[in-house]
Amino acid sequence: MTAAHWTGKRVLVTGGAGFFGSFLVDGLRRQGAEVFVARSRDYDLVDRAACKRVIADSRPDVVFHLAARVGGIGANRDNPGLFVFENAMMGLQLLEECRLAGIAKTIVAGTICAYPKFAPVPFREDDLWNGYPEETNAPYGVAKRLLLVQAQAYREQYGLASIVLFPVNLYGPRDNFELRTSHVIPAMIRKCLAARDHGQDEVTLWGDGSPTREFLYVEDAAEAMMLGAELYDSPDPVNLGSGEEISIADLARLIAEATGFTGRFVWDTSQPNGQPRRRLDVSRARERFGFVARTALADGLRQTVAWYAEHRRQGPTEA
């Protein structure tokens, strides 16, 4: 990344007050960009008028669309209609307003949930359409697939410079630790610290521990988004990840070590496992704009635990 590229550029970040967005905003500002953060309380992007207004208010050169209605397996299972409608409407309408305003570059955050349930591992971008996503998060994943189609179609018909980057599961400081809506790492951290502090010798986790996941530290993901915005301009989607896979059971053991929880895990097999395996082919990001993840999972977990231990009385971060 070069400060010369970003200095003085007006950049709109939807979802910029949330977990991922806040790190992207920090990175952009360090490089000299003038960042406009679109907060959900000020701009309900499900409303077309709000999409038009945020473009008019921010007058951006570059738009990062990170805003999403998102959560873990439970939240996806409980809100399929909400997730497909709001994620599709936010993206479709915002990208249309970017087109109408002649925005120089638009970067859309996709999701690993868009991949087919039984995609060959590692997931390659060319496999995105070779099957239906895992059922518990399919509505969210399909909505994000739709935005890829829109970005490609707008590039072809209107010449809109838009790219779609697909981050794997993110984690790190400032994550959402609210158990009803959190993803697996913050949920495990919260449960383990609570058990440790209350002298409990067991923690219950969903599923059977066998699924595998890949995780990307949030600061690495923010760097990847900036590199893509600066150096990449193609209709092809790009995976963003570490390329490393870990089972949920092994992840739980790492988190127990990081939190000091010495008890045992009880697996609630009445709850869903989600997609059986997730690991990305990350070669396209490396080859096309030089992104390689730098933060080892154990190191990132320690930093995340330290942040939550310090901030847990303040409640979850704003979405």
C-alpha atoms as a printed R data frame, in Angstrom:
    type eleno elety resid chain resno       x       y       z
1   ATOM     1    CA   MET     A     1   0.000   0.000   0.000
2   ATOM     2    CA   THR     A     2   1.180   3.527  -0.700
3   ATOM     3    CA   ALA     A     3   0.204   6.668   1.153
4   ATOM     4    CA   ALA     A     4   0.518   8.512  -2.157
5   ATOM     5    CA   HIS     A     5  -2.401   6.494  -3.491
6   ATOM     6    CA   TRP     A     6  -4.723   7.290  -0.572
7   ATOM     7    CA   THR     A     7  -3.684  10.765   0.561
8   ATOM     8    CA   GLY     A     8  -6.542  13.178   0.013
9   ATOM     9    CA   LYS     A     9  -8.895  10.561  -1.441
10  ATOM    10    CA   ARG     A    10 -12.464  10.715  -0.179
11  ATOM    11    CA   VAL     A    11 -13.494   7.205   0.872
12  ATOM    12    CA   LEU     A    12 -16.922   5.992   1.964
13  ATOM    13    CA   VAL     A    13 -17.013   2.887   4.178
14  ATOM    14    CA   THR     A    14 -20.446   1.393   4.799
15  ATOM    15    CA   GLY     A    15 -20.384  -0.622   7.994
16  ATOM    16    CA   GLY     A    16 -17.376   1.449   9.028
17  ATOM    17    CA   ALA     A    17 -18.476   1.574  12.661
18  ATOM    18    CA   GLY     A    18 -18.625  -2.222  12.898
19  ATOM    19    CA   PHE     A    19 -15.981  -4.816  13.659
20  ATOM    20    CA   PHE     A    20 -14.288  -5.239  10.273
21  ATOM    21    CA   GLY     A    21 -15.099  -1.741   9.088
22  ATOM    22    CA   SER     A    22 -13.472  -0.034  12.051
23  ATOM    23    CA   PHE     A    23 -10.092  -1.592  11.236
24  ATOM    24    CA   LEU     A    24 -10.432  -0.686   7.573
25  ATOM    25    CA   VAL     A    25 -11.246   2.898   8.555
26  ATOM    26    CA   ASP     A    26  -8.180   3.010  10.824
27  ATOM    27    CA   GLY     A    27  -5.949   1.721   8.040
28  ATOM    28    CA   LEU     A    28  -7.286   4.148   5.453
29  ATOM    29    CA   ARG     A    29  -6.827   7.109   7.771
30  ATOM    30    CA   ARG     A    30  -3.251   6.070   8.526
31  ATOM    31    CA   GLN     A    31  -2.601   6.207   4.781
32  ATOM    32    CA   GLY     A    32  -4.014   9.737   4.534
33  ATOM    33    CA   ALA     A    33  -7.515   9.092   3.206
34  ATOM    34    CA   GLU     A    34 -10.482  11.283   4.152
35  ATOM    35    CA   VAL     A    35 -12.904   8.636   5.418
36  ATOM    36    CA   PHE     A    36 -16.669   8.991   5.725
37  ATOM    37    CA   VAL     A    37 -18.170   6.334   8.018
38  ATOM    38    CA   ALA     A    38 -21.753   5.422   7.157
39  ATOM    39    CA   ARG     A    39 -23.407   4.336  10.402
40  ATOM    40    CA   SER     A    40 -26.577   2.250  10.333
41  ATOM    41    CA   ARG     A    41 -28.354   4.665  12.669
42  ATOM    42    CA   ASP     A    42 -27.846   7.473  10.134
43  ATOM    43    CA   TYR     A    43 -28.200   5.566   6.849
44  ATOM    44    CA   ASP     A    44 -30.527   2.578   6.581
45  ATOM    45    CA   LEU     A    45 -29.157   1.241   3.316
46  ATOM    46    CA   VAL     A    46 -32.164  -1.055   2.867
47  ATOM    47    CA   ASP     A    47 -33.887   2.209   1.885
48  ATOM    48    CA   ARG     A    48 -32.905   3.385  -1.608
49  ATOM    49    CA   ALA     A    49 -33.164   7.029  -0.563
50  ATOM    50    CA   ALA     A    50 -30.574   6.461   2.165
51  ATOM    51    CA   CYS     A    51 -28.176   4.959  -0.397
52  ATOM    52    CA   LYS     A    52 -28.565   8.022  -2.573
53  ATOM    53    CA   ARG     A    53 -28.138  10.339   0.408
54  ATOM    54    CA   VAL     A    54 -24.954   8.702   1.712
55  ATOM    55    CA   ILE     A    55 -23.305   9.075  -1.699
56  ATOM    56    CA   ALA     A    56 -24.363  12.729  -1.846
57  ATOM    57    CA   ASP     A    57 -23.174  13.423   1.704
58  ATOM    58    CA   SER     A    58 -19.788  11.715   1.351
59  ATOM    59    CA   ARG     A    59 -18.948  12.601  -2.294
60  ATOM    60    CA   PRO     A    60 -16.539   9.646  -2.419
61  ATOM    61    CA   ASP     A    61 -13.822   8.750  -4.873
62  ATOM    62    CA   VAL     A    62 -13.828   5.183  -3.533
63  ATOM    63    CA   VAL     A    63 -16.589   3.147  -1.848
64  ATOM    64    CA   PHE     A    64 -16.078   0.097   0.361
65  ATOM    65    CA   HIS     A    65 -19.345  -1.759   0.954
66  ATOM    66    CA   LEU     A    66 -18.956  -3.750   4.169
67  ATOM    67    CA   ALA     A    67 -22.362  -3.160   5.759
68  ATOM    68    CA   ALA     A    68 -24.232  -6.421   6.268
69  ATOM    69    CA   ARG     A    69 -26.845  -8.111   8.383
70  ATOM    70    CA   VAL     A    70 -24.781 -10.997   9.691
71  ATOM    71    CA   GLY     A    71 -24.319 -13.415  12.578
72  ATOM    72    CA   GLY     A    72 -23.341 -16.950  13.504
73  ATOM    73    CA   ILE     A    73 -25.180 -20.182  12.754
74  ATOM    74    CA   GLY     A    74 -27.971 -19.431  15.237
75  ATOM    75    CA   ALA     A    75 -28.630 -15.941  13.903
76  ATOM    76    CA   ASN     A    76 -28.611 -17.205  10.305
77  ATOM    77    CA   ARG     A    77 -30.980 -20.047  11.189
78  ATOM    78    CA   ASP     A    78 -33.415 -17.724  12.965
79  ATOM    79    CA   ASN     A    79 -33.435 -14.913  10.366
80  ATOM    80    CA   PRO     A    80 -33.209 -16.367   6.831
81  ATOM    81    CA   GLY     A    81 -35.758 -14.000   5.314
82  ATOM    82    CA   LEU     A    82 -34.295 -10.924   6.972
83  ATOM    83    CA   PHE     A    83 -30.757 -11.830   5.973
84  ATOM    84    CA   VAL     A    84 -31.483 -12.482   2.305
85  ATOM    85    CA   PHE     A    85 -33.643  -9.363   1.886
86  ATOM    86    CA   GLU     A    86 -31.541  -6.815   3.737
87  ATOM    87    CA   ASN     A    87 -28.167  -7.956   2.419
88  ATOM    88    CA   ALA     A    88 -29.414  -8.070  -1.157
89  ATOM    89    CA   MET     A    89 -31.211  -4.730  -0.989
90  ATOM    90    CA   MET     A    90 -28.317  -2.875   0.642
91  ATOM    91    CA   GLY     A    91 -25.844  -4.025  -1.958
92  ATOM    92    CA   LEU     A    92 -28.031  -3.781  -5.046
93  ATOM    93    CA   GLN     A    93 -29.158  -0.252  -4.291
94  ATOM    94    CA   LEU     A    94 -25.806   1.069  -3.142
95  ATOM    95    CA   LEU     A    95 -24.018  -0.235  -6.230
96  ATOM    96    CA   GLU     A    96 -26.677   1.336  -8.444
97  ATOM    97    CA   GLU     A    97 -26.138   4.692  -6.731
98  ATOM    98    CA   CYS     A    98 -22.380   4.285  -7.203
99  ATOM    99    CA   ARG     A    99 -23.009   3.748 -10.895
100 ATOM   100    CA   LEU     A   100 -25.251   6.786 -11.182
101 ATOM   101    CA   ALA     A   101 -22.712   8.946  -9.328
102 ATOM   102    CA   GLY     A   102 -19.770   7.755 -11.434
103 ATOM   103    CA   ILE     A   103 -17.742   6.475  -8.478
104 ATOM   104    CA   ALA     A   104 -14.157   5.736  -9.534
105 ATOM   105    CA   LYS     A   105 -13.785   2.446  -7.595
106 ATOM   106    CA   THR     A   106 -16.181   0.288  -5.601
107 ATOM   107    CA   ILE     A   107 -15.065  -2.626  -3.411
108 ATOM   108    CA   VAL     A   108 -17.704  -5.089  -2.202
109 ATOM   109    CA   ALA     A   109 -17.101  -7.524   0.656
110 ATOM   110    CA   GLY     A   110 -18.491 -10.943  -0.161
111 ATOM   111    CA   THR     A   111 -18.651 -13.896   2.221
112 ATOM   112    CA   ILE     A   112 -17.264 -17.397   2.401
113 ATOM   113    CA   CYS     A   113 -20.851 -18.480   3.129
114 ATOM   114    CA   ALA     A   114 -21.516 -18.069  -0.596
115 ATOM   115    CA   TYR     A   115 -19.552 -21.223  -1.442
116 ATOM   116    CA   PRO     A   116 -21.363 -24.519  -2.115
117 ATOM   117    CA   LYS     A   117 -21.841 -26.759   0.912
118 ATOM   118    CA   PHE     A   118 -19.639 -29.465  -0.576
119 ATOM   119    CA   ALA     A   119 -17.218 -27.337  -2.560
120 ATOM   120    CA   PRO     A   120 -13.878 -29.115  -3.105
121 ATOM   121    CA   VAL     A   121 -11.286 -28.104  -0.525
122 ATOM   122    CA   PRO     A   122  -9.503 -25.734  -0.829
123 ATOM   123    CA   PHE     A   123 -12.303 -23.495  -2.118
124 ATOM   124    CA   ARG     A   124 -11.367 -21.964  -5.457
125 ATOM   125    CA   GLU     A   125 -13.147 -18.916  -6.795
126 ATOM   126    CA   ASP     A   126 -14.167 -20.832  -9.930
127 ATOM   127    CA   ASP     A   127 -16.220 -23.231  -7.754
128 ATOM   128    CA   LEU     A   128 -18.571 -20.564  -6.389
129 ATOM   129    CA   TRP     A   129 -21.437 -21.624  -8.652
130 ATOM   130    CA   ASN     A   130 -21.002 -25.403  -8.478
131 ATOM   131    CA   GLY     A   131 -23.707 -26.043  -5.888
132 ATOM   132    CA   TYR     A   132 -25.986 -24.526  -3.251
133 ATOM   133    CA   PRO     A   133 -24.522 -23.042  -0.032
134 ATOM   134    CA   GLU     A   134 -24.780 -24.781   3.337
135 ATOM   135    CA   GLU     A   135 -28.418 -24.521   4.411
136 ATOM   136    CA   THR     A   136 -28.028 -22.625   7.690
137 ATOM   137    CA   ASN     A   137 -26.367 -19.631   6.005
138 ATOM   138    CA   ALA     A   138 -27.553 -20.006   2.415
139 ATOM   139    CA   PRO     A   139 -29.833 -16.915   2.355
140 ATOM   140    CA   TYR     A   140 -26.937 -14.668   3.400
141 ATOM   141    CA   GLY     A   141 -24.542 -16.402   1.032
142 ATOM   142    CA   VAL     A   142 -26.902 -16.220  -1.948
143 ATOM   143    CA   ALA     A   143 -27.487 -12.505  -1.343
144 ATOM   144    CA   LYS     A   144 -23.732 -11.950  -1.547
145 ATOM   145    CA   ARG     A   145 -23.505 -14.058  -4.712
146 ATOM   146    CA   LEU     A   146 -26.059 -11.732  -6.231
147 ATOM   147    CA   LEU     A   147 -23.794  -8.751  -5.579
148 ATOM   148    CA   LEU     A   148 -20.980 -10.492  -7.451
149 ATOM   149    CA   VAL     A   149 -23.293 -10.929 -10.441
150 ATOM   150    CA   GLN     A   150 -24.311  -7.276 -10.213
151 ATOM   151    CA   ALA     A   151 -20.718  -6.042 -10.007
152 ATOM   152    CA   GLN     A   152 -19.735  -8.122 -13.031
153 ATOM   153    CA   ALA     A   153 -22.790  -7.040 -15.004
154 ATOM   154    CA   TYR     A   154 -22.258  -3.361 -14.192
155 ATOM   155    CA   ARG     A   155 -18.619  -3.596 -15.225
156 ATOM   156    CA   GLU     A   156 -19.655  -5.170 -18.540
157 ATOM   157    CA   GLN     A   157 -22.540  -2.835 -19.348
158 ATOM   158    CA   TYR     A   158 -21.575   0.446 -17.685
159 ATOM   159    CA   GLY     A   159 -17.804   0.181 -17.182
160 ATOM   160    CA   LEU     A   160 -18.151   0.446 -13.398
161 ATOM   161    CA   ALA     A   161 -14.804  -0.321 -11.738
162 ATOM   162    CA   SER     A   162 -16.079  -2.664  -9.041
163 ATOM   163    CA   ILE     A   163 -14.370  -5.650  -7.408
164 ATOM   164    CA   VAL     A   164 -15.707  -8.296  -5.027
165 ATOM   165    CA   LEU     A   165 -13.413  -9.764  -2.366
166 ATOM   166    CA   PHE     A   166 -14.450 -12.821  -0.324
167 ATOM   167    CA   PRO     A   167 -13.031 -12.790   3.229
168 ATOM   168    CA   VAL     A   168 -13.005 -16.022   5.203
169 ATOM   169    CA   ASN     A   169 -14.199 -16.039   8.842
170 ATOM   170    CA   LEU     A   170 -12.741 -12.955  10.554
171 ATOM   171    CA   TYR     A   171 -11.772 -12.587  14.209
172 ATOM   172    CA   GLY     A   172  -9.918 -10.164  16.435
173 ATOM   173    CA   PRO     A   173 -10.344  -7.289  18.903
174 ATOM   174    CA   ARG     A   174 -13.635  -5.334  18.720
175 ATOM   175    CA   ASP     A   175 -15.540  -8.410  17.541
176 ATOM   176    CA   ASN     A   176 -19.155  -9.027  18.566
177 ATOM   177    CA   PHE     A   177 -19.144 -11.061  21.783
178 ATOM   178    CA   GLU     A   178 -22.933 -11.144  22.227
179 ATOM   179    CA   LEU     A   179 -23.708 -14.875  22.417
180 ATOM   180    CA   ARG     A   180 -26.998 -14.708  20.464
181 ATOM   181    CA   THR     A   181 -25.365 -13.242  17.369
182 ATOM   182    CA   SER     A   182 -21.614 -13.835  17.661
183 ATOM   183    CA   HIS     A   183 -19.442 -16.088  15.542
184 ATOM   184    CA   VAL     A   184 -17.553 -19.085  16.867
185 ATOM   185    CA   ILE     A   185 -14.312 -17.502  18.164
186 ATOM   186    CA   PRO     A   186 -15.829 -14.683  20.252
187 ATOM   187    CA   ALA     A   187 -18.531 -17.055  21.543
188 ATOM   188    CA   MET     A   188 -15.921 -19.576  22.689
189 ATOM   189    CA   ILE     A   189 -13.764 -16.878  24.269
190 ATOM   190    CA   ARG     A   190 -16.689 -15.469  26.212
191 ATOM   191    CA   LYS     A   191 -17.825 -18.888  27.426
192 ATOM   192    CA   CYS     A   192 -14.328 -19.982  28.465
193 ATOM   193    CA   LEU     A   193 -13.556 -16.791  30.368
194 ATOM   194    CA   ALA     A   194 -16.927 -16.916  32.143
195 ATOM   195    CA   ALA     A   195 -16.375 -20.543  33.132
196 ATOM   196    CA   ARG     A   196 -12.857 -19.807  34.339
197 ATOM   197    CA   ASP     A   197 -13.964 -16.819  36.404
198 ATOM   198    CA   HIS     A   198 -16.876 -18.716  37.996
199 ATOM   199    CA   GLY     A   199 -14.906 -21.870  38.736
200 ATOM   200    CA   GLN     A   200 -16.930 -24.006  36.330
201 ATOM   201    CA   ASP     A   201 -15.262 -27.119  34.948
202 ATOM   202    CA   GLU     A   202 -17.152 -27.523  31.676
203 ATOM   203    CA   VAL     A   203 -18.267 -25.457  28.708
204 ATOM   204    CA   THR     A   204 -20.968 -26.503  26.235
205 ATOM   205    CA   LEU     A   205 -20.306 -25.914  22.541
206 ATOM   206    CA   TRP     A   206 -22.487 -26.482  19.475
207 ATOM   207    CA   GLY     A   207 -22.134 -29.468  17.158
208 ATOM   208    CA   ASP     A   208 -19.585 -32.249  17.517
209 ATOM   209    CA   GLY     A   209 -16.326 -30.344  16.963
210 ATOM   210    CA   SER     A   210 -15.500 -32.070  13.679
211 ATOM   211    CA   PRO     A   211 -16.092 -29.244  11.135
212 ATOM   212    CA   THR     A   212 -13.059 -27.316  10.010
213 ATOM   213    CA   ARG     A   213 -12.758 -23.591   9.534
214 ATOM   214    CA   GLU     A   214 -10.217 -21.086   8.326
215 ATOM   215    CA   PHE     A   215  -9.782 -17.767  10.101
216 ATOM   216    CA   LEU     A   216  -8.263 -14.435   9.118
217 ATOM   217    CA   TYR     A   217  -7.170 -11.829  11.644
218 ATOM   218    CA   VAL     A   218  -9.175  -8.663  11.133
219 ATOM   219    CA   GLU     A   219  -6.188  -6.339  10.670
220 ATOM   220    CA   ASP     A   220  -4.858  -8.632   7.938
221 ATOM   221    CA   ALA     A   221  -8.283  -8.531   6.267
222 ATOM   222    CA   ALA     A   222  -8.324  -4.729   6.320
223 ATOM   223    CA   GLU     A   223  -4.888  -4.682   4.697
224 ATOM   224    CA   ALA     A   224  -6.144  -7.066   2.011
225 ATOM   225    CA   MET     A   225  -9.126  -4.843   1.210
226 ATOM   226    CA   MET     A   226  -6.879  -1.817   0.790
227 ATOM   227    CA   LEU     A   227  -4.416  -3.692  -1.389
228 ATOM   228    CA   GLY     A   228  -7.254  -4.927  -3.570
229 ATOM   229    CA   ALA     A   229  -8.690  -1.440  -3.908
230 ATOM   230    CA   GLU     A   230  -5.323  -0.022  -4.872
231 ATOM   231    CA   LEU     A   231  -3.916  -2.736  -7.140
232 ATOM   232    CA   TYR     A   232  -6.753  -4.936  -8.456
233 ATOM   233    CA   ASP     A   233  -9.302  -4.211 -11.180
234 ATOM   234    CA   SER     A   234 -11.004  -7.289 -12.629
235 ATOM   235    CA   PRO     A   235 -14.448  -8.956 -12.641
236 ATOM   236    CA   ASP     A   236 -12.991 -12.114 -11.070
237 ATOM   237    CA   PRO     A   237 -13.820 -12.612  -7.365
238 ATOM   238    CA   VAL     A   238 -10.880 -13.048  -4.983
239 ATOM   239    CA   ASN     A   239 -10.637 -15.093  -1.779
240 ATOM   240    CA   LEU     A   240  -9.078 -13.457   1.275
241 ATOM   241    CA   GLY     A   241  -7.785 -15.862   3.897
242 ATOM   242    CA   SER     A   242  -4.844 -17.494   5.594
243 ATOM   243    CA   GLY     A   243  -5.055 -20.763   3.669
244 ATOM   244    CA   GLU     A   244  -4.858 -22.721   6.957
245 ATOM   245    CA   GLU     A   245  -7.589 -25.032   8.273
246 ATOM   246    CA   ILE     A   246  -8.378 -26.049  11.870
247 ATOM   247    CA   SER     A   247 -11.109 -28.217  13.368
248 ATOM   248    CA   ILE     A   248 -13.563 -26.617  15.774
249 ATOM   249    CA   ALA     A   249 -12.392 -29.053  18.459
250 ATOM   250    CA   ASP     A   250  -8.761 -28.000  18.013
251 ATOM   251    CA   LEU     A   251  -9.816 -24.352  17.949
252 ATOM   252    CA   ALA     A   252 -11.567 -24.863  21.298
253 ATOM   253    CA   ARG     A   253  -8.334 -26.243  22.768
254 ATOM   254    CA   LEU     A   254  -6.378 -23.217  21.529
255 ATOM   255    CA   ILE     A   255  -8.939 -20.859  23.058
256 ATOM   256    CA   ALA     A   256  -8.911 -22.769  26.337
257 ATOM   257    CA   GLU     A   257  -5.153 -22.285  26.446
258 ATOM   258    CA   ALA     A   258  -5.409 -18.576  25.592
259 ATOM   259    CA   THR     A   259  -8.100 -17.948  28.231
260 ATOM   260    CA   GLY     A   260  -6.720 -20.159  30.997
261 ATOM   261    CA   PHE     A   261  -9.792 -22.414  31.023
262 ATOM   262    CA   THR     A   262  -8.706 -25.862  32.276
263 ATOM   263    CA   GLY     A   263 -12.045 -27.700  32.239
264 ATOM   264    CA   ARG     A   264 -13.604 -29.863  29.555
265 ATOM   265    CA   PHE     A   265 -15.834 -29.206  26.565
266 ATOM   266    CA   VAL     A   266 -19.279 -30.800  26.201
267 ATOM   267    CA   TRP     A   267 -20.482 -31.016  22.592
268 ATOM   268    CA   ASP     A   268 -24.217 -30.420  22.055
269 ATOM   269    CA   THR     A   269 -24.844 -32.544  18.977
270 ATOM   270    CA   SER     A   270 -28.488 -31.462  18.819
271 ATOM   271    CA   GLN     A   271 -27.176 -28.164  17.409
272 ATOM   272    CA   PRO     A   272 -25.951 -27.830  13.799
273 ATOM   273    CA   ASN     A   273 -22.331 -28.183  12.729
274 ATOM   274    CA   GLY     A   274 -22.669 -25.890   9.728
275 ATOM   275    CA   GLN     A   275 -20.557 -26.465   6.624
276 ATOM   276    CA   PRO     A   276 -18.331 -29.566   7.015
277 ATOM   277    CA   ARG     A   277 -15.062 -27.967   5.880
278 ATOM   278    CA   ARG     A   278 -13.773 -24.528   4.973
279 ATOM   279    CA   ARG     A   279 -10.363 -23.729   3.614
280 ATOM   280    CA   LEU     A   280  -9.578 -21.326   0.806
281 ATOM   281    CA   ASP     A   281  -7.253 -21.349  -2.116
282 ATOM   282    CA   VAL     A   282  -5.647 -17.963  -1.491
283 ATOM   283    CA   SER     A   283  -3.290 -17.981  -4.464
284 ATOM   284    CA   ARG     A   284  -5.297 -15.463  -6.507
285 ATOM   285    CA   ALA     A   285  -4.946 -12.724  -3.860
286 ATOM   286    CA   ARG     A   286  -1.224 -13.387  -3.599
287 ATOM   287    CA   GLU     A   287  -0.664 -13.409  -7.348
288 ATOM   288    CA   ARG     A   288  -2.888 -10.487  -8.339
289 ATOM   289    CA   PHE     A   289  -2.244  -7.959  -5.589
290 ATOM   290    CA   GLY     A   290   0.347  -9.433  -3.267
291 ATOM   291    CA   PHE     A   291  -1.729 -10.217  -0.189
292 ATOM   292    CA   VAL     A   292  -0.418 -12.802   2.271
293 ATOM   293    CA   ALA     A   293  -1.858 -13.135   5.804
294 ATOM   294    CA   ARG     A   294   0.725 -12.285   8.470
295 ATOM   295    CA   THR     A   295  -0.914 -13.088  11.834
296 ATOM   296    CA   ALA     A   296  -0.690 -16.663  13.142
297 ATOM   297    CA   LEU     A   297  -3.940 -17.963  14.665
298 ATOM   298    CA   ALA     A   298  -2.475 -18.527  18.142
299 ATOM   299    CA   ASP     A   299  -1.091 -14.972  18.206
300 ATOM   300    CA   GLY     A   300  -4.341 -13.470  16.979
301 ATOM   301    CA   LEU     A   301  -6.336 -15.404  19.576
302 ATOM   302    CA   ARG     A   302  -4.117 -14.119  22.393
303 ATOM   303    CA   GLN     A   303  -4.647 -10.546  21.205
304 ATOM   304    CA   THR     A   304  -8.389 -11.074  20.930
305 ATOM   305    CA   VAL     A   305  -8.652 -12.595  24.404
306 ATOM   306    CA   ALA     A   306  -6.610  -9.750  25.882
307 ATOM   307    CA   TRP     A   307  -8.879  -7.156  24.259
308 ATOM   308    CA   TYR     A   308 -12.082  -8.836  25.420
309 ATOM   309    CA   ALA     A   309 -10.791  -9.356  28.941
310 ATOM   310    CA   GLU     A   310 -10.180  -5.609  29.142
311 ATOM   311    CA   HIS     A   311 -13.389  -4.451  27.476
312 ATOM   312    CA   ARG     A   312 -16.035  -7.056  28.336
313 ATOM   313    CA   ARG     A   313 -17.826  -4.860  30.856
314 ATOM   314    CA   GLN     A   314 -18.484  -2.296  28.131
315 ATOM   315    CA   GLY     A   315 -20.721  -4.633  26.082
316 ATOM   316    CA   PRO     A   316 -20.593  -5.492  22.344
317 ATOM   317    CA   THR     A   317 -19.278  -3.083  19.752
318 ATOM   318    CA   GLU     A   318 -21.647  -1.149  17.533
319 ATOM   319    CA   ALA     A   319 -22.720  -2.840  14.314
